[in-house]
Structures are given as C-alpha cells and as structure tokens.
C-alpha cells in the first residue's frame, strides 16, 4: 500500500494522463483484505497496480499501532478526492468513461457532473452485462471504451467484480488511467447516500453505510473483520519482534542532514503533521467557492 494523500494522487493522475500512459490505481480496505485469499485473481490485480491507495481509517490506525509511518491524511477514496478530480477534469478537458451501476443511474450522475464541470466529457455504460471475457456483451463494452478513447476509465461494479474485470481486460483497453471506484456514480446520482466526510475521517463511515443498508452490508462490517484477527496478530508479533510495536515515529530528533523518511517516493512530513505540499501542487488545490462549483485557490 502506498502512503499518499488525495492531492498527491491527483497530481500523479495529471502526469499520467499528460504522458498518455496506461496506469492502474487500486484501493485496499478491510473488505479487500478479507477477499484477497478467497479470490485468486485479486492478488494478481494488486500486483499489477501502479498505485495502491489506503481506503480505510482503521487500516491507517492499525499501521500506526505497528509503528509504521501512516497518518490520517493518507486515507484516499473517491469521496475524498472527487471535487479535486472533477475540477482537474474540467480544466484539462479530460474524457472520462464510467462503467458500472444500474441502468440509468450513471446517466443521471453524468448529467449532474457535466452541469458543474462542462469542460469534462463523460460517457457511461451500466454494469449489468455479461462480464465473461469472451461474451458478446463484454466485447461491446470494450468497443465502446475504445471508441470513446478515455483519459480516465472509472469502473464501479463492486469488489471483487470490478477488479476482476479490469485484470482480465486491461490488455484490450486503450492507454488510460484506470480507477476502480465502487459506487461513485451511485453517490453522484443520489442512488446511495454518502457518509459525511467527518465520519470517514473518524473511521465511522462503516457505521453510516451499515445503518443505511444493513441487509446488504451486515456481513461485510459485522463478520468479515473477525477473519482478519489471525493475520493482524501475526503482524503485531512481527512488529514486537522488530521493536516497532506502538513506536512513535517522530522527526523531532532527526539531524538536519538526515532526509525525511519517505514511502512510495512521497514526503511523509513530521509525526502527526500534514507535510507541506510540493510547489507544483500549491497552485492546484481547490477550495469551496461561494456557489456549489469548486474553483482554484488562486481565483478564490
């Protein structure tokens, strides 16, 4: 997993789109860790990813318990970077293809987003198709994606279906940034309610989602975590053996000549503190404007 902030993910996407590369961003959370040993293809999917976000506040808290340099601002998911993403797509003129959701839902979401960010060109296809690699449905979807020529391909068909589809079809896709985003357009179309971001930061998003849809999610949030107790205890044992369990990482005593520790090539900053952004990102942050539309900080 890569310790990256949402704004760093957006900077990476911007660079990859500009370079015209194929680039895969994956997400790890407790659900993906539960599924990993139960779906062989998932291991191959994560091994092929160019960047792996941490989409879980509990995972970040557990990493800190193990003495690893994770920070709360390293939590990354669509809801954390959606506004920055669509602002970039608007200004850069990106073509975004969204694959997933029930028939009609993605169209509603695309219409709403297009009204706010007219510079982005959005195409959609629902996720209700035969995803078997050799099926006629699948060939049709691939032809639609290739004909559109997206800069960004969002796949929102739920885990592990979306990851399996990406892995099986990546070689047939045009060069683009690929993002598995789950129910992203369901949120944009109000087909599902998104948890307030303070609940995400507090590690309570699971509770909001469980309350909203208990029949579908009770197993994920009430049963699956218990299957992770064994691996978690092994990780704790390793951390104790390496004398880093509950170790507080601080840069306060670091000599001036010693570099700040990095992971994934990104500055982690001092313990518990939000590190300064790279200069190229300072001008690209977005803030809430007086209306619902997001604007550049310079313009604001």
Number of C-alpha atoms within 10 A of each C-alpha: 14 18 24 24 24 21 20 17 18 19 16 15 23 18 12 18 19 12 11 13 15 18 19 22 18 23 22 19 15 19 16 16 16 16 15 18 11 11 13 11 16 21 13 14 19 20 12 14 15 12 20 20 21 24 22 24 24 18 17 23 15 17 18 20 18 24 19 18 23 25 22 19 19 22 22 24 22 17 17 18 15 15 17 20 19 21 22 23 22 19 13 14 15 19 19 24 23 27 24 27 24 15 13 12 20 28 20 17 21 21 15 14 19 16 11 15 19 16 18 22 19 21 18 24 21 19 21 13 14 13 19 13 12 9 11 13 15 17 17 12 18 17 14 15 22 14 10 17 17 24 25 23 25 21 27 24 23 15 15 18 17 21 24 19 18 18 18 14 15 16 10 13 17 19 21 24 22 23 21 28 25 23 20 24 27 20 17 21 20 12 16 15 13 18 17 12 13 10 14 21 16 11 17 16 19 18 17 16 18 17 12 15 12 14 9 11 16 16 12 15 17 11 11 16 14 11 11 14 11 10 11 14 11 11 16 20 14 14 18 15 10 11 12 17 19 16 15 15 16 13 15 9 6 10 9 9 6 8 10 14 14 12 13 12 10 15 17 24 18 17 15 15 12 14 13 12 15 12 8 9 13 13 13 18 17 20 16 13 13 9 7 8 13 18 19 17 14 11 9 11
